[in-house]
Amino acid sequence: MKKLLAIAVVLGGLTLSAQDEKKEEPKEGWKKGGTISFLFNQSAFNNWLAGGTNSIAGTLGINYDFNYIKGDWTWDNKIIASYGLTKLKGQSLQKTDDRFEFNSLAGKKAQGNWYYSAFFNFKTQMSSTDVNGVQQSHFFSPAYFQFGPGMLWKKSDNLKVNIAPATSKLVVLAEDLAPAFGVDAGETTRYELGASVSGYYKFNVMENVSVENIVNLYSNYLEDPQNIDLDYTVNVVMKINKYLSANLALQTIYDDNAFKGFQTREVFGLGVNYVF
């Protein structure tokens, strides 16, 4: 818990020291927007003496926000989803990315940039994962739910930190896949109670280059609270023109109930984007 609070203080310090944005009174009502992107990679070889394998890969992603403001109330929602496949010559299709996440954060102004808050987070995947013919996971298995009250520090839609010291976490897993992800054999769920800290910061490094940072930390009071779960994602978008961009996504996860070490993911490619 002390480590988690220390990290929360650091995050708070980073947000307070971040470059100020131009202050504008937010308009009441809904503010919606997002992007659909398609990343494509392809390589082909013919009589290439240095060697190489023909391949083709694609990743479809969505990043959509729908936020609401009314008086002292604020309600932020975000959907992140991505799915990727690759095909190597002579091999079957392989999954390279599979993610669905929904975040909802409601707050009532307390004072200044502080709000009384409540949040909900849901994560899962969209298709099965097999390793050497053994099924490791599939849709809604595992599925993660987090929710709880807390305090939100919000400078803008692009800069906020939420601290929730009484967070419930539920892991749902198909019985035939247990034991895994902290769920015991013969069980389908695992309940935890702990503390959560989440942060969001999006900024422009330069014209047409944006960086989005999303971090979630969690400590389970009921078991090994010193082992803090981490989920940190960086999305970099380098616009070429209205429809084309180079996209880079980096994600690292630490959850000792799922894997004793860091999980990492990197996706980079030329993207075709549609803003809506």
C-alpha positions as a Markdown table, in Angstrom:
| # | Residue | x | y | z |
|---|---|---|---|---|
| 1 | Met | 0.0 | 0.0 | 0.0 |
| 2 | Lys | 2.9 | 2.4 | 0.8 |
| 3 | Lys | 4.4 | 1.8 | -2.6 |
| 4 | Leu | 1.1 | 2.5 | -4.3 |
| 5 | Leu | 0.6 | 5.7 | -2.3 |
| 6 | Ala | 4.1 | 6.8 | -3.2 |
| 7 | Ile | 3.4 | 6.2 | -6.9 |
| 8 | Ala | 0.2 | 8.1 | -6.6 |
| 9 | Val | 2.1 | 11.1 | -5.1 |
| 10 | Val | 4.6 | 10.9 | -8.0 |
| 11 | Leu | 1.8 | 10.8 | -10.6 |
| 12 | Gly | 0.2 | 13.8 | -8.8 |
| 13 | Gly | 3.4 | 15.7 | -8.9 |
| 14 | Leu | 3.9 | 15.0 | -12.6 |
| 15 | Thr | 0.4 | 16.2 | -13.4 |
| 16 | Leu | 0.9 | 19.4 | -11.3 |
| 17 | Ser | 4.2 | 20.1 | -13.0 |
| 18 | Ala | 3.0 | 19.3 | -16.5 |
| 19 | Gln | 2.8 | 22.2 | -18.9 |
| 20 | Asp | -0.4 | 24.2 | -18.5 |
| 21 | Glu | -2.9 | 24.1 | -21.3 |
| 22 | Lys | -4.9 | 27.1 | -22.3 |
| 23 | Lys | -7.8 | 27.4 | -19.9 |
| 24 | Glu | -11.1 | 27.2 | -21.6 |
| 25 | Glu | -14.5 | 26.8 | -19.9 |
| 26 | Pro | -15.8 | 23.4 | -20.9 |
| 27 | Lys | -19.1 | 23.4 | -22.7 |
| 28 | Glu | -22.0 | 21.4 | -21.2 |
| 29 | Gly | -23.3 | 18.3 | -22.8 |
| 30 | Trp | -21.7 | 15.5 | -24.7 |
| 31 | Lys | -18.3 | 15.7 | -26.4 |
| 32 | Lys | -17.7 | 12.7 | -28.6 |
| 33 | Gly | -14.8 | 11.7 | -30.9 |
| 34 | Gly | -12.4 | 9.0 | -31.8 |
| 35 | Thr | -10.4 | 7.2 | -34.5 |
| 36 | Ile | -10.6 | 3.9 | -36.4 |
| 37 | Ser | -7.2 | 2.9 | -37.7 |
| 38 | Phe | -5.8 | 0.0 | -39.8 |
| 39 | Leu | -2.1 | -0.8 | -39.6 |
| 40 | Phe | -0.7 | -2.9 | -42.5 |
| 41 | Asn | 2.6 | -4.6 | -42.9 |
| 42 | Gln | 3.8 | -6.8 | -45.8 |
| 43 | Ser | 7.1 | -8.3 | -46.9 |
| 44 | Ala | 7.9 | -10.4 | -50.0 |
| 45 | Phe | 11.0 | -12.1 | -51.2 |
| 46 | Asn | 11.9 | -13.8 | -54.5 |
| 47 | Asn | 15.3 | -15.4 | -55.0 |
| 48 | Trp | 16.6 | -13.3 | -52.2 |
| 49 | Leu | 19.9 | -14.8 | -51.2 |
| 50 | Ala | 19.9 | -13.2 | -47.7 |
| 51 | Gly | 16.8 | -15.1 | -46.9 |
| 52 | Gly | 13.4 | -14.1 | -45.6 |
| 53 | Thr | 9.8 | -15.3 | -45.3 |
| 54 | Asn | 6.8 | -13.8 | -47.2 |
| 55 | Ser | 4.4 | -12.3 | -44.7 |
| 56 | Ile | 1.3 | -10.1 | -44.5 |
| 57 | Ala | -0.1 | -8.6 | -41.3 |
| 58 | Gly | -2.9 | -6.2 | -40.3 |
| 59 | Thr | -4.3 | -4.7 | -37.2 |
| 60 | Leu | -7.6 | -2.9 | -36.8 |
| 61 | Gly | -8.1 | -0.6 | -33.9 |
| 62 | Ile | -10.6 | 1.8 | -32.4 |
| 63 | Asn | -10.1 | 4.5 | -29.8 |
| 64 | Tyr | -13.3 | 6.4 | -28.9 |
| 65 | Asp | -14.2 | 8.9 | -26.2 |
| 66 | Phe | -17.6 | 10.1 | -25.2 |
| 67 | Asn | -17.6 | 12.5 | -22.3 |
| 68 | Tyr | -20.4 | 14.5 | -20.6 |
| 69 | Ile | -20.4 | 17.7 | -18.5 |
| 70 | Lys | -23.3 | 19.1 | -16.6 |
| 71 | Gly | -22.9 | 21.7 | -13.9 |
| 72 | Asp | -20.6 | 20.2 | -11.2 |
| 73 | Trp | -20.8 | 16.7 | -12.8 |
| 74 | Thr | -18.3 | 15.1 | -15.2 |
| 75 | Trp | -18.5 | 11.7 | -16.8 |
| 76 | Asp | -15.7 | 10.4 | -19.0 |
| 77 | Asn | -16.0 | 7.2 | -21.1 |
| 78 | Lys | -13.4 | 5.5 | -23.3 |
| 79 | Ile | -13.5 | 2.4 | -25.5 |
| 80 | Ile | -10.2 | 0.9 | -26.7 |
| 81 | Ala | -10.2 | -2.2 | -29.0 |
| 82 | Ser | -7.7 | -3.7 | -31.4 |
| 83 | Tyr | -7.4 | -7.0 | -33.3 |
| 84 | Gly | -4.5 | -8.1 | -35.4 |
| 85 | Leu | -3.6 | -11.1 | -37.6 |
| 86 | Thr | -0.4 | -12.1 | -39.4 |
| 87 | Lys | 0.2 | -14.8 | -42.1 |
| 88 | Leu | 3.6 | -16.3 | -42.7 |
| 89 | Lys | 4.1 | -18.3 | -45.9 |
| 90 | Gly | 3.5 | -22.0 | -45.2 |
| 91 | Gln | 1.9 | -21.3 | -41.8 |
| 92 | Ser | -1.6 | -20.8 | -40.6 |
| 93 | Leu | -3.0 | -17.4 | -39.5 |
| 94 | Gln | -1.6 | -16.2 | -36.1 |
| 95 | Lys | -3.1 | -13.6 | -33.8 |
| 96 | Thr | -0.8 | -10.6 | -33.1 |
| 97 | Asp | -3.2 | -8.4 | -31.1 |
| 98 | Asp | -6.5 | -8.9 | -29.3 |
| 99 | Arg | -7.8 | -6.3 | -26.8 |
| 100 | Phe | -11.1 | -4.8 | -25.7 |
| 101 | Glu | -11.3 | -2.3 | -22.8 |
| 102 | Phe | -14.0 | 0.0 | -21.5 |
| 103 | Asn | -13.4 | 2.8 | -18.9 |
| 104 | Ser | -16.0 | 4.9 | -17.2 |
| 105 | Leu | -15.2 | 7.6 | -14.7 |
| 106 | Ala | -17.8 | 9.9 | -13.1 |
| 107 | Gly | -17.1 | 12.8 | -10.8 |
| 108 | Lys | -18.8 | 15.6 | -8.8 |
| 109 | Lys | -16.7 | 18.7 | -8.2 |
| 110 | Ala | -15.4 | 19.0 | -4.7 |
| 111 | Gln | -13.0 | 22.0 | -4.9 |
| 112 | Gly | -10.7 | 23.3 | -7.6 |
| 113 | Asn | -9.6 | 20.5 | -9.9 |
| 114 | Trp | -10.7 | 17.8 | -7.4 |
| 115 | Tyr | -13.8 | 15.7 | -7.7 |
| 116 | Tyr | -15.5 | 13.0 | -5.7 |
| 117 | Ser | -15.4 | 10.0 | -8.1 |
| 118 | Ala | -16.6 | 6.5 | -9.0 |
| 119 | Phe | -15.0 | 4.4 | -11.7 |
| 120 | Phe | -15.7 | 1.2 | -13.7 |
| 121 | Asn | -13.2 | -0.7 | -15.8 |
| 122 | Phe | -13.7 | -3.8 | -18.0 |
| 123 | Lys | -11.1 | -5.7 | -19.9 |
| 124 | Thr | -11.2 | -8.9 | -22.0 |
| 125 | Gln | -10.2 | -10.3 | -25.4 |
| 126 | Met | -12.3 | -11.2 | -28.5 |
| 127 | Ser | -11.0 | -14.6 | -29.6 |
| 128 | Ser | -9.3 | -17.8 | -28.4 |
| 129 | Thr | -5.5 | -18.1 | -27.8 |
| 130 | Asp | -3.9 | -21.5 | -28.4 |
| 131 | Val | -0.3 | -22.3 | -27.5 |
| 132 | Asn | 1.0 | -25.5 | -29.0 |
| 133 | Gly | -2.5 | -26.8 | -29.3 |
| 134 | Val | -3.5 | -25.9 | -25.8 |
| 135 | Gln | -6.2 | -23.3 | -25.2 |
| 136 | Gln | -5.0 | -20.6 | -22.9 |
| 137 | Ser | -7.9 | -18.1 | -23.1 |
| 138 | His | -10.9 | -17.1 | -25.1 |
| 139 | Phe | -13.6 | -14.4 | -25.3 |
| 140 | Phe | -14.6 | -13.2 | -21.8 |
| 141 | Ser | -12.1 | -15.6 | -20.3 |
| 142 | Pro | -10.4 | -14.0 | -18.6 |
| 143 | Ala | -12.5 | -11.0 | -18.1 |
| 144 | Tyr | -11.5 | -8.3 | -15.6 |
| 145 | Phe | -13.8 | -5.9 | -13.7 |
| 146 | Gln | -12.8 | -3.1 | -11.4 |
| 147 | Phe | -15.0 | -0.5 | -9.7 |
| 148 | Gly | -15.0 | 1.7 | -6.7 |
| 149 | Pro | -15.2 | 5.2 | -5.2 |
| 150 | Gly | -12.4 | 7.6 | -4.9 |
| 151 | Met | -11.1 | 11.1 | -5.6 |
| 152 | Leu | -10.3 | 12.5 | -9.1 |
| 153 | Trp | -7.9 | 15.2 | -10.0 |
| 154 | Lys | -8.8 | 16.5 | -13.4 |
| 155 | Lys | -7.1 | 19.4 | -15.2 |
| 156 | Ser | -8.8 | 18.6 | -18.5 |
| 157 | Asp | -10.0 | 15.7 | -20.6 |
| 158 | Asn | -6.3 | 15.1 | -21.5 |
| 159 | Leu | -4.8 | 15.2 | -18.0 |
| 160 | Lys | -6.3 | 13.4 | -15.0 |
| 161 | Val | -5.5 | 11.1 | -12.1 |
| 162 | Asn | -8.0 | 9.0 | -10.1 |
| 163 | Ile | -7.2 | 7.5 | -6.7 |
| 164 | Ala | -9.6 | 4.8 | -5.4 |
| 165 | Pro | -8.6 | 3.3 | -2.1 |
| 166 | Ala | -11.5 | 0.8 | -1.9 |
| 167 | Thr | -11.6 | -0.9 | -5.3 |
| 168 | Ser | -13.3 | -4.2 | -5.9 |
| 169 | Lys | -11.7 | -6.4 | -8.6 |
| 170 | Leu | -13.4 | -9.5 | -10.1 |
| 171 | Val | -11.7 | -11.9 | -12.5 |
| 172 | Val | -13.9 | -14.2 | -14.5 |
| 173 | Leu | -12.5 | -17.4 | -16.1 |
| 174 | Ala | -14.0 | -20.5 | -17.7 |
| 175 | Glu | -13.8 | -23.4 | -15.4 |
| 176 | Asp | -11.9 | -25.6 | -17.8 |
| 177 | Leu | -9.1 | -23.1 | -18.0 |
| 178 | Ala | -8.5 | -22.8 | -14.2 |
| 179 | Pro | -6.2 | -22.7 | -12.4 |
| 180 | Ala | -4.9 | -19.6 | -14.1 |
| 181 | Phe | -5.0 | -15.8 | -13.7 |
| 182 | Gly | -5.4 | -16.3 | -9.9 |
| 183 | Val | -8.6 | -18.3 | -10.3 |
| 184 | Asp | -8.4 | -21.6 | -8.4 |
| 185 | Ala | -9.1 | -25.0 | -10.1 |
| 186 | Gly | -12.8 | -25.7 | -10.2 |
| 187 | Glu | -13.7 | -22.1 | -9.8 |
| 188 | Thr | -14.8 | -19.5 | -12.3 |
| 189 | Thr | -14.2 | -16.2 | -10.4 |
| 190 | Arg | -11.7 | -14.5 | -8.1 |
| 191 | Tyr | -12.6 | -11.5 | -6.0 |
| 192 | Glu | -10.1 | -9.0 | -4.7 |
| 193 | Leu | -10.3 | -5.8 | -2.6 |
| 194 | Gly | -7.6 | -3.2 | -2.9 |
| 195 | Ala | -6.4 | 0.2 | -4.0 |
| 196 | Ser | -6.3 | 1.6 | -7.5 |
| 197 | Val | -4.5 | 4.5 | -9.1 |
| 198 | Ser | -5.1 | 5.4 | -12.7 |
| 199 | Gly | -3.7 | 8.2 | -14.8 |
| 200 | Tyr | -4.2 | 9.6 | -18.3 |
| 201 | Tyr | -2.1 | 12.2 | -20.1 |
| 202 | Lys | -2.2 | 13.1 | -23.8 |
| 203 | Phe | -0.1 | 15.8 | -25.4 |
| 204 | Asn | 1.5 | 16.9 | -28.6 |
| 205 | Val | 5.2 | 16.5 | -28.9 |
| 206 | Met | 5.2 | 18.7 | -32.0 |
| 207 | Glu | 2.8 | 19.5 | -34.8 |
| 208 | Asn | 1.0 | 16.3 | -36.0 |
| 209 | Val | 2.7 | 14.1 | -33.4 |
| 210 | Ser | 0.6 | 13.1 | -30.3 |
| 211 | Val | 1.4 | 10.9 | -27.4 |
| 212 | Glu | -1.2 | 9.2 | -25.2 |
| 213 | Asn | -0.3 | 7.7 | -21.8 |
| 214 | Ile | -2.6 | 5.4 | -19.9 |
| 215 | Val | -1.5 | 3.9 | -16.6 |
| 216 | Asn | -3.4 | 1.7 | -14.1 |
| 217 | Leu | -2.0 | 0.4 | -10.8 |
| 218 | Tyr | -3.6 | -1.9 | -8.4 |
| 219 | Ser | -2.7 | -3.4 | -5.0 |
| 220 | Asn | -4.7 | -6.3 | -3.5 |
| 221 | Tyr | -5.2 | -5.9 | 0.3 |
| 222 | Leu | -6.3 | -9.5 | 0.7 |
| 223 | Glu | -3.2 | -11.2 | -0.7 |
| 224 | Asp | 0.4 | -9.9 | -1.3 |
| 225 | Pro | -0.4 | -6.2 | -1.3 |
| 226 | Gln | 3.3 | -5.4 | -2.0 |
| 227 | Asn | 2.9 | -7.0 | -5.4 |
| 228 | Ile | 1.4 | -4.1 | -7.4 |
| 229 | Asp | -0.3 | -4.9 | -10.7 |
| 230 | Leu | 0.7 | -2.6 | -13.5 |
| 231 | Asp | -0.9 | -1.8 | -16.9 |
| 232 | Tyr | 0.8 | 1.0 | -18.9 |
| 233 | Thr | 0.2 | 1.9 | -22.5 |
| 234 | Val | 1.8 | 4.5 | -24.7 |
| 235 | Asn | 0.1 | 5.3 | -28.1 |
| 236 | Val | 2.1 | 7.5 | -30.5 |
| 237 | Val | 0.4 | 8.9 | -33.6 |
| 238 | Met | 2.5 | 10.6 | -36.3 |
| 239 | Lys | 0.2 | 12.1 | -38.8 |
| 240 | Ile | 1.3 | 12.2 | -42.5 |
| 241 | Asn | -1.9 | 13.7 | -43.8 |
| 242 | Lys | -5.6 | 13.6 | -43.0 |
| 243 | Tyr | -5.9 | 9.9 | -43.5 |
| 244 | Leu | -2.4 | 8.4 | -43.2 |
| 245 | Ser | -0.2 | 8.1 | -40.1 |
| 246 | Ala | 2.6 | 6.1 | -38.6 |
| 247 | Asn | 1.2 | 4.5 | -35.4 |
| 248 | Leu | 3.2 | 3.0 | -32.5 |
| 249 | Ala | 1.6 | 1.3 | -29.5 |
| 250 | Leu | 3.6 | 0.1 | -26.6 |
| 251 | Gln | 2.1 | -1.8 | -23.6 |
| 252 | Thr | 3.5 | -3.5 | -20.5 |
| 253 | Ile | 1.6 | -5.5 | -18.0 |
| 254 | Tyr | 2.7 | -6.9 | -14.6 |
| 255 | Asp | 0.2 | -9.2 | -12.9 |
| 256 | Asp | 1.9 | -12.0 | -10.9 |
| 257 | Asn | -1.4 | -14.0 | -10.8 |
| 258 | Ala | -1.3 | -14.3 | -14.6 |
| 259 | Phe | 2.5 | -14.4 | -15.2 |
| 260 | Lys | 5.6 | -14.1 | -13.0 |
| 261 | Gly | 7.2 | -11.3 | -15.0 |
| 262 | Phe | 6.5 | -8.5 | -17.3 |
| 263 | Gln | 4.3 | -8.9 | -20.4 |
| 264 | Thr | 5.1 | -6.6 | -23.3 |
| 265 | Arg | 3.4 | -5.7 | -26.5 |
| 266 | Glu | 4.5 | -3.5 | -29.4 |
| 267 | Val | 2.6 | -2.7 | -32.6 |
| 268 | Phe | 4.0 | -0.4 | -35.2 |
| 269 | Gly | 3.0 | 0.3 | -38.8 |
| 270 | Leu | 1.6 | 2.7 | -41.4 |
| 271 | Gly | -2.0 | 3.4 | -40.5 |
| 272 | Val | -5.1 | 4.4 | -42.4 |
| 273 | Asn | -7.1 | 6.5 | -40.0 |
| 274 | Tyr | -10.7 | 7.6 | -40.0 |
| 275 | Val | -11.7 | 10.3 | -37.5 |
| 276 | Phe | -15.3 | 10.4 | -36.3 |
